[in-house]
Amino acid sequence: MFVKTPNFEIKFRTILNIYQMNYSKKVLLTLMLSFIVSNLTIAQESFKNNQSLFDEFFAHNSTAYRSATGKPGPAYWQNQTDYKIEATLNDQSNSISGKVTLTYTNNSPESLDFIWMYLDQNRFTENSRGTLTTPIMGNRYNGDIDGGYTITNLNATVNRASSSKYIITDTRMQVFFKDPIPAKGGKATVSMNFSYKIPEKGMDRMGRLETKNGTIYAIAQWFPKAAVLDDTEGWNTEPYLGAGEFYDEYGDYDYYITAPYNHIVVGSGTLQNPKEVLSSTVIKRMDEAAKSDTTVYLLKPDEINDVALKAKQSGTLTWHFKMQNTRDVAFASSKAFIWDAAKINLPSGKTAIAQSVYPIESNGNEAWSRSTEYTKNGIENNSKMWFEYPYPSAVNVAAEINGMEYPGMSFCSWKSKGAGLWGVTDHEFGHNWFPMIVGSNERRYPWMDEGFNTFINHYSSEEFNNREYPDKLNQTRDRVKWYLDSHNEGIDTYPDIVNTNNLGMTAYVKPATGLFLLREYILGPERFDNAFKTYIKNWAYKHPQPRDFFNTIDNVSGENLDWFWKGWFYGTGKIDLAIENVVPYDGNYVIVLANKGDLPMPVVMNVTYSDDSSETIELPVEIWQRGNTWNYLLKTDKKVENVELDPKKIVPDVNSSNDTWPDTTYKK
Ligand SMILES: [Zn+2]
């Protein structure tokens, strides 16, 4: 999903006014006196230690399922959900009808009398919990209210004992079995017919867009689907309200979409029957595109309505797709599509295919004609840096949706152009890493997908086309105003609960900044990348919890980062490192440092001498364990001219006015 964050331009004077950290002149006086009284004492150290900033705040212990080292434990399990779906898109009634058959494998250590499934389309009714919790003035997560599922012919079978019993509550459906599904590998089959009206406004995640040449159907959350059972929460049955996204099991999908003959259907995974649904001309162009580093048209702007390029000239076509080991599939269908594609080069030497479909209204080099190039490059960048893209194809669909991700498929705004289109495309395809490959729970922990994704987007943008569209994540002090705002909330706030004005920061920018600080300031790129890649590899196609992420980074980097997880990820505290003074001492200097913020940070400072030479000094976070002031003995025979904290301005320190010595800022 794509959320615009408010632009927090830092106004130096404003910050100074809001957060002027006046330290008492008396302290300085005492300090100076203490030099005279005793050469051994530089400053009075506080009697209060900082145990509370450094103590443990989450479970580090191993369980059978999750190891203290951050890996899945020896008895880790998750259930498997394989789907066969046959669905028909009716472009007269704007509806979907079909049949889903779920093969459910219970790998848990207990037998199951029932399973929970999600009926996300039930969000689109007048009395859904999502509708009833939407503010009167509306918000981004608006949906139609004349939809919802009709479910018939439910059959739930375990070992030939079948049941048709179920209870639907809002967006959840409980399906009961006559005989329980046996533990540790037992299987059940659940099938049912379903139908619903396709909402025009689908919560900014799916829906319909009217264009000059026809409707674009962006279809997702489109069939009854199993909820996740895990070892930490049991059944995850949070209702679909809007802001919270998804949490899905992995499995293989085999699906068939029947659509009018003049539609192009693109779907997650691989098209199985190109010869039945594409004309020989389009197949030939597709083969060419699969080998081309530059974008090749499959259907040109002036061929949108050319029926000679369709496989059939009347009736319907059934498009057959398959996708292995994925948590979801989505598709799009329209007669209004321009269609183009290019090759994606992967580090192992494998290739995949990037595709884009968009209406004539989005055509043009400043707009969607570059979508395939953006898709290809974003996926290549992330594959190179973090983990190889595992899917055979990646399709970008222009829709009436700001930006929404599904495995191998993104819906981005048909109005996006230039830097905006690059940003949203790279972001939505970045979600293939979080949460499509690394399957965290988005309804509870959006920071584990939006935040991590926003972080990798920064490096992808830095890489793309000689920084054609530079990313601003590194300008951490631009957001200082938000960190100082008393209405800010913690990263750990659930997305359906967090104030919508804060979601962009809590789910996206603040956790991304946290990873940025770890990589660029606290651990350094080599140690961070090693730890982060280990997390991705160990939890690919699995269900990590926050503790698994924290434990992985701690164990692989060899640092206990509790102070950072607690302060930055689970707190609303501010960072404010300060230089109190620089005083000559015994032929050397003492640099008097203070932690005036709520969470500690290591210190990086630059010292410039009168001969114009300079050096960078790094001090570990442990200097703050016994109190909030620290005296650093700078051994030098040169004259100190200037000291500056965080010279590269990586840390979102809320008060820049106390970062330099001598202090040149005006203070009343
Ligand atoms: Zn997102």
Residues whose N, C-alpha, C, O or C-beta is under 5 A from the ligand:
A	BS01	ZN	M1 F2 E450
